[in-house]
Amino acid sequence: MNIVTLSLGYLRARALSTVLNVLLLALGVATITLLLLTMHQLEERMGRDARGIDLVAGAKGSPLQVILSAIYHLDVPTGNINLAQAKEIAKHRMVKKTIPMALGDGYKGYRIVGTNHDYVAHYGGRLATGRLWEKPMEAVIGVEIARRLGHGVGAALVGYHGIGEAGGAEHGDAPYTVVGVLAPSGTVLDRLVLVSIESVWLVHDEHQGTDAPVTEEDKEITALLIQYATPLAAAVLPRYINNNSEMQAASPAYETARLFSVIGVGVDVLRGFALVLMLSAGLSLFIALYNALRERRYDLALMRTLGARPRTLMALMLFEGALLAGFGAVAGLALGHALTEALGQSLKAAQQVAVTGWTWVPEELWLVGLALLVGVVAALLPAWRAYRTDIALTLARG
């Protein structure tokens, strides 16, 4: 007697009930899969982008906004800071390294970032073609921009004031020339236009029609990325910056943790909803298998008279529960990965942090195990009733 053949035959005979039970379980598994993949990739990507940056000095305002704009390039800056004050911070004995940044302009939805070559080196950036910028109005673009817009070395870029797809007034009289394209790095470099800080100053001076030279005291940047020279700096430097300058200090580790704690509330709600779906699927499986047992009592009794043992009937019901759960788990994983890929394409089109469905996280194995457990638990009572089938009484009733 082949349990697999019997189970598949019965499930095919009740196709509508089978599909509905599998679909209900698949929706719960897909929701949790989407959350697992998305949160795993976001945490990994944001951790990678913030790695090696201990502190960010920016204009006073929201510390989280400073982090989102200066490290992840997902928000607008809080304002500009004085270059002379930034240089004083860079000379502090507890500062190992600083990277200045000038932000505020965009190009077709991508950010134009004024900085120095240390920024590229910090993320391990490599050139696919061309070279790094050496003089004002030269630009290096990330691989995502090159692929999406079809730009290469020699292309001309006309930026605009502001951030976003629409942007503000174009700097048509100050175009950039692409001199290099970066290789894929899996970091924020992939979606940035990198230029020198002098280029940003030059563009805005020309845009404002300023003829008088800008003094060192008047020059501004947007943010300063800081790396500590000693662990003691974590306790001293933020307070020093906040108390002795017009800037504010924002910790990437603290602000990112706070961001994920806020996001985590919504994620927990969705995860709870998905678990409710899975439990509902388990209840639906139980009802389906229990009703099936009542309908098949005569058939099961005949199987006993033909030599089937009680444990064989019990194994048959348990296998059907596990089989339904297995189908639901596989369908849910496939749907979850497809939804994650669709979300990633949407984020990519919006020039945001991208995610992909073409990846795997170890927690998905636990999810499959949970789905199978739901199926087996739902089949326990029907399986026990099948095990206790009274042959004579059942055949007598017909």
C-alpha positions in Angstrom: 0.0 0.0 0.0 1.5 3.3 -1.1 0.7 6.1 1.2 2.0 8.8 -1.2 -0.2 7.6 -4.0 -3.3 7.4 -1.8 -2.7 10.9 -0.4 -2.1 12.5 -3.7 -5.2 10.8 -5.2 -7.4 12.0 -2.4 -6.1 15.5 -2.6 -6.7 15.6 -6.3 -10.3 14.4 -5.7 -10.9 17.3 -3.4 -9.0 19.9 -5.6 -10.9 23.0 -4.5 -10.5 22.3 -0.8 -6.8 21.5 -1.3 -6.1 24.7 -3.3 -7.8 26.9 -0.7 -5.9 25.3 2.2 -2.6 25.6 0.4 -3.3 29.2 -0.6 -4.2 30.2 2.9 -1.0 28.8 4.3 1.1 30.2 1.4 -0.1 33.7 2.1 1.1 33.5 5.7 4.5 32.0 4.6 4.9 34.6 1.8 4.2 37.5 4.1 6.9 36.4 6.6 9.3 35.6 3.7 8.9 39.1 2.3 9.6 40.6 5.8 12.6 38.3 6.4 14.2 39.1 3.0 13.5 42.8 3.1 14.7 43.4 6.6 17.7 41.2 6.3 18.9 43.1 3.1 18.1 46.5 4.5 20.0 45.9 7.7 22.9 44.4 5.8 23.0 47.2 3.2 22.7 50.0 5.8 25.3 48.4 8.0 27.6 48.2 5.1 27.1 51.8 4.1 27.7 53.0 7.7 30.7 50.7 8.4 33.7 52.7 9.5 31.8 55.9 10.1 31.6 56.6 13.9 30.1 60.0 13.8 28.6 62.6 11.5 28.7 66.3 12.1 26.0 68.3 10.4 23.7 71.3 10.7 21.5 71.4 13.8 18.1 69.7 13.4 17.1 66.0 13.4 20.1 63.7 14.1 18.3 60.9 12.2 17.9 63.2 9.2 21.6 64.0 9.3 22.4 60.3 9.1 19.9 59.5 6.4 21.1 62.4 4.2 24.9 62.1 4.8 25.4 58.4 4.9 22.4 56.7 3.1 21.4 59.6 0.9 17.7 59.0 1.6 16.7 62.3 3.0 17.3 66.0 2.5 20.2 67.6 4.5 19.4 69.7 7.6 21.5 72.6 6.2 25.1 73.5 5.8 28.0 73.9 8.2 30.9 76.2 8.3 34.1 74.8 6.6 36.4 76.4 9.1 34.6 74.8 12.0 34.7 71.5 10.2 38.4 71.8 9.8 38.8 72.5 13.5 36.9 69.3 14.3 39.1 67.4 11.9 42.2 68.5 13.8 40.9 67.2 17.2 43.2 64.7 18.8 40.4 62.2 19.1 39.7 62.2 15.4 41.5 59.8 13.2 40.0 60.6 9.8 37.3 62.9 8.3 35.6 63.0 4.9 33.8 66.3 4.0 30.6 66.2 1.9 28.8 68.9 0.0 25.2 67.9 -0.9 22.0 69.5 -2.2 22.1 68.9 -6.0 20.7 66.1 -8.0 20.7 64.6 -11.5 17.6 62.8 -12.8 16.7 61.6 -9.3 20.3 60.7 -8.3 22.4 62.6 -5.7 25.4 64.7 -6.7 27.9 64.4 -3.9 30.9 66.8 -3.5 33.7 65.0 -1.6 37.3 63.8 -2.0 38.9 60.6 -3.1 38.9 59.3 0.4 35.1 58.7 0.1 35.6 56.3 -2.8 38.5 54.5 -0.9 36.4 54.2 2.3 33.9 52.0 0.5 36.6 50.1 -1.5 35.3 51.6 -4.8 37.1 50.5 -8.0 36.9 52.0 -11.4 35.3 50.1 -14.2 36.4 52.6 -16.8 38.1 56.0 -16.8 39.6 57.7 -13.8 38.7 59.7 -10.7 38.1 63.4 -10.9 41.1 65.6 -10.8 39.7 69.1 -11.4 36.5 71.0 -11.0 33.5 70.0 -13.2 34.7 66.4 -13.6 32.4 63.7 -12.3 32.5 59.9 -11.6 29.3 58.0 -11.7 28.1 54.8 -10.0 27.3 51.7 -12.0 23.6 52.0 -11.4 23.5 55.4 -13.1 25.7 54.2 -15.9 23.4 51.2 -16.6 20.1 52.9 -16.2 20.9 56.1 -18.1 23.4 54.6 -20.5 26.1 57.1 -19.5 29.8 56.5 -19.9 33.1 58.4 -20.0 32.7 61.7 -21.9 29.0 62.1 -21.1 27.8 65.6 -20.0 25.6 65.9 -16.9 23.6 69.0 -16.1 22.6 69.0 -12.4 19.8 70.8 -10.7 19.3 72.4 -7.4 17.5 70.2 -4.9 17.0 66.5 -4.5 14.4 64.3 -6.2 13.2 63.3 -9.6 11.9 66.8 -10.4 14.4 68.9 -8.7 14.7 72.7 -9.0 16.5 75.1 -11.3 19.0 73.5 -13.6 22.7 74.5 -13.6 22.7 74.6 -17.4 25.7 76.9 -17.5 27.8 74.5 -15.4 27.7 71.0 -16.8 29.8 68.1 -15.5 31.9 65.8 -17.7 32.0 62.1 -16.8 35.6 61.0 -16.5 35.0 57.6 -14.8 32.5 54.9 -14.0 32.7 52.9 -10.8 32.5 49.1 -10.7 29.6 47.5 -8.7 30.4 47.7 -5.0 27.1 46.9 -3.3 27.3 50.2 -1.4 25.8 53.6 -1.7 28.5 54.5 -4.3 26.5 52.6 -7.0 23.8 55.3 -7.1 25.8 58.5 -6.7 27.4 61.2 -8.9 30.7 62.0 -7.3 32.5 65.4 -7.9 34.9 67.5 -6.0 33.7 69.9 -3.3 35.2 72.8 -5.4 32.8 71.8 -8.2 29.8 72.2 -5.9 31.1 75.6 -4.8 31.8 76.7 -8.4 28.3 75.6 -9.6 26.5 77.5 -6.9 28.6 80.6 -7.1 27.9 80.8 -10.9 24.3 80.0 -10.4 23.9 82.8 -7.9 25.9 85.2 -10.1 28.5 85.9 -7.5 31.6 87.6 -8.9 33.4 88.4 -5.6 35.7 85.6 -4.4 34.3 83.5 -1.5 36.6 83.7 1.6 37.6 80.6 3.6 35.3 81.9 6.5 32.3 82.0 4.2 32.7 78.5 2.6 30.3 75.8 3.7 29.9 72.1 3.4 27.0 69.9 4.3 28.4 67.2 6.6 31.6 65.8 8.0 32.0 62.0 8.3 34.2 61.2 11.3 36.2 58.2 12.3 37.4 57.9 15.9 41.1 57.7 16.9 40.2 56.1 20.2 37.2 54.4 21.8 37.2 57.2 24.4 36.1 59.6 21.6 32.6 58.2 21.7 32.1 59.8 25.1 33.9 63.0 24.5 33.7 64.1 20.8 29.9 64.3 20.4 29.6 66.5 23.4 32.5 68.7 22.3 30.9 69.2 18.9 27.5 70.0 20.3 28.9 72.5 22.9 31.7 74.2 21.0 30.3 74.7 17.5 27.1 75.5 15.5 27.1 71.9 14.4 25.4 68.8 15.9 26.9 65.3 16.2 24.9 62.3 15.1 25.8 58.7 15.8 25.1 56.3 12.9 24.9 53.3 15.2 22.4 54.9 17.6 20.2 56.6 15.0 20.1 53.5 12.8 19.1 51.3 15.8 16.4 53.9 16.6 15.2 53.8 13.0 14.9 50.0 13.0 13.2 50.0 16.3 10.5 52.3 14.9 10.2 50.2 11.7 10.2 47.1 13.8 6.9 47.9 15.3 5.2 47.8 11.9 7.2 44.7 11.0 6.1 42.9 14.2 2.5 43.8 13.4 2.8 42.3 9.9 4.6 39.3 11.2 1.8 38.8 13.7 -0.7 39.0 11.0 1.2 36.4 9.0 1.3 34.1 11.9 -2.5 34.5 12.3 -2.8 33.5 8.7 -0.7 30.4 9.3 -2.7 29.4 12.4 -5.9 30.0 10.4 -4.5 27.7 7.7 -3.7 25.1 10.4 -7.3 25.3 11.7 -8.6 25.0 8.1 -6.4 22.0 7.6 -7.7 20.4 10.8 -11.3 20.9 9.7 -10.7 19.6 6.2 -8.9 16.5 7.5 -11.4 15.8 10.2 -14.3 16.1 7.7 -12.4 13.9 5.3 -12.0 11.3 8.1 -15.8 11.2 8.6 -16.3 10.8 4.8 -13.7 8.1 4.5 -14.4 6.0 7.6 -15.9 3.2 5.4 -12.9 3.3 3.1 -10.5 3.2 6.0 -12.3 0.3 7.5 -12.1 -1.6 4.2 -8.4 -0.9 4.1 -8.1 -2.4 7.6 -9.9 -5.6 6.4 -7.5 -5.7 3.4 -4.5 -5.8 5.8 -3.7 -2.2 6.6 -2.4 -1.7 10.1 -3.8 1.0 12.4 -0.5 2.8 12.3 -0.6 2.9 8.5 -3.9 4.7 8.6 -2.5 7.1 11.2 0.5 7.7 9.0 -1.7 8.3 6.0 -3.6 11.2 7.8 -0.4 12.7 9.1 1.3 12.5 5.7 -1.7 14.3 4.1 -1.4 17.1 6.7 2.4 17.4 6.1 1.9 17.2 2.3 -0.6 20.1 2.3 1.7 22.1 4.6 4.6 21.3 2.3 2.8 22.5 -0.8 1.8 25.7 1.1 5.3 26.3 2.3 6.9 25.9 -1.2 4.2 28.1 -2.8 4.6 30.7 0.0 8.4 30.8 -0.4 8.1 31.3 -4.1 5.4 34.0 -3.7 7.5 35.7 -1.0 10.6 35.8 -3.2 8.6 37.1 -6.1 7.0 39.9 -4.0 10.4 40.8 -2.7 11.8 41.1 -6.2 8.8 43.2 -7.3 9.4 45.5 -4.3 13.1 45.7 -5.2 12.4 46.8 -8.7 10.0 49.4 -7.4 12.7 50.8 -5.0 15.3 50.7 -7.8 13.1 52.7 -10.1 12.7 55.3 -7.3 16.6 55.4 -6.8 16.2 54.0 -3.2 18.0 51.3 -1.4 17.4 48.2 -3.5 16.4 44.7 -2.4 16.2 41.5 -4.4 14.2 38.3 -4.3 17.2 36.4 -5.7 18.6 35.6 -2.3 18.1 33.3 0.6 18.3 33.7 4.4 18.7 30.8 6.9 15.5 31.8 8.7 13.5 30.5 5.8 14.4 26.9 6.8 12.8 27.5 10.1 9.8 28.9 8.3 9.4 25.7 6.3 9.7 23.7 9.5 7.0 25.9 11.2 4.7 25.3 8.2 5.2 21.5 8.4 4.6 21.6 12.1 1.3 23.4 11.6 0.3 20.7 9.1 1.2 17.8 11.3 -0.4 19.3 14.4 -3.6 19.9 12.5 -3.6 16.2 11.4 -2.9 14.8 14.9 -6.6 14.4 16.0 -7.8 13.0 12.6 -4.9 10.7 12.6 -5.6 9.4 16.1 -9.3 8.9 15.2 -8.2 6.9 12.1 -5.9 4.8 14.3 -8.8 4.0 16.6 -11.2 3.1 13.8 -13.6 0.3 14.8 -13.8 -2.0 11.8 -16.9 -3.9 12.7 -19.0 -0.9 13.8 -18.0 1.2 10.8 -18.8 -1.6 8.3 -22.1 -2.3 10.0 -23.2 1.3 9.6 -22.1 1.3 6.0 
